[in-house]
Amino acid sequence: MDIEARLLDLMSRVRALEAAAPSGDASKATTAEAAQIQAVIAEFRNEVRQDLAALGDEMAGLRRHLNEYLRSAQSNIQIQPGSL
């Protein structure tokens, strides 16, 4: 996934910065990278929530459609007692 690749890239960059000699600039860069990672994670979570909500809507629609089909099929099938 594109999001996963971006997360891995950001995490590797943070690790590289942390491995370098800690200075004021590196600390600021690490903080900025961490904030960026948190933003990417929040965006990913929102996308997953939206996808799950859409999936729930699709499942509800399918359930309604199948119930209508079942009712229609049952009304078309007239089983007479003793016909089995």
C-alpha positions in Angstrom: 0.0 0.0 0.0 1.1 3.5 -0.6 0.3 4.5 3.0 2.4 1.6 4.4 5.3 2.6 2.2 5.1 6.2 3.3 5.0 5.1 7.0 8.0 2.8 6.6 9.9 5.5 4.8 9.2 8.0 7.6 10.0 5.5 10.3 13.4 4.7 8.6 14.1 8.4 8.3 13.3 9.0 12.0 15.6 6.1 13.0 18.4 7.5 10.8 18.0 10.9 12.5 18.0 9.4 15.9 21.1 7.4 15.1 22.9 10.6 14.1 24.6 12.8 16.7 21.9 14.4 18.7 21.9 18.2 18.1 19.3 20.9 18.3 18.6 20.7 14.6 18.3 16.9 14.6 16.0 17.0 17.6 13.7 19.5 15.8 13.8 17.4 12.7 12.9 14.3 14.6 10.0 16.1 16.3 8.8 17.3 12.9 9.1 13.7 11.4 7.2 12.3 14.4 4.5 14.8 13.9 4.4 13.9 10.2 4.1 10.2 11.0 1.3 10.9 13.4 -0.5 12.9 10.7 -0.1 10.0 8.2 -1.4 7.5 10.8 -4.4 9.7 11.6 -5.2 10.0 7.8 -4.8 6.2 7.4 -7.2 5.6 10.3 -9.8 8.0 8.8 -9.6 6.2 5.5 -10.0 2.8 7.1 -13.1 4.2 9.1 -14.6 5.5 5.9 -14.0 2.2 4.1 -15.6 0.2 6.9 -18.6 2.5 7.0 -19.0 2.1 3.2 -18.7 -1.6 3.6 -21.4 -1.6 6.3 -23.7 0.3 4.0 -23.0 -2.1 1.1 -23.7 -5.1 3.4 -27.0 -3.5 4.6 -28.1 -2.9 1.0 -27.2 -6.5 0.1 -29.1 -7.8 3.1 -32.2 -5.8 2.1 -31.9 -6.9 -1.5 -31.7 -10.6 -0.5 -34.6 -10.2 1.9 -36.8 -8.7 -0.9 -35.7 -11.5 -3.3 -36.5 -14.2 -0.7 -40.0 -12.7 0.0 -40.6 -12.5 -3.8 -39.4 -16.1 -4.3 -41.5 -17.4 -1.4 -44.6 -15.7 -2.7 -44.1 -17.2 -6.2 -43.7 -20.7 -4.8 -47.0 -22.1 -3.7 -46.4 -25.3 -1.8 -49.5 -27.4 -1.5 -50.0 -29.6 1.5 -49.2 -33.2 0.6 -47.4 -32.3 -2.6 -44.1 -33.5 -1.3 
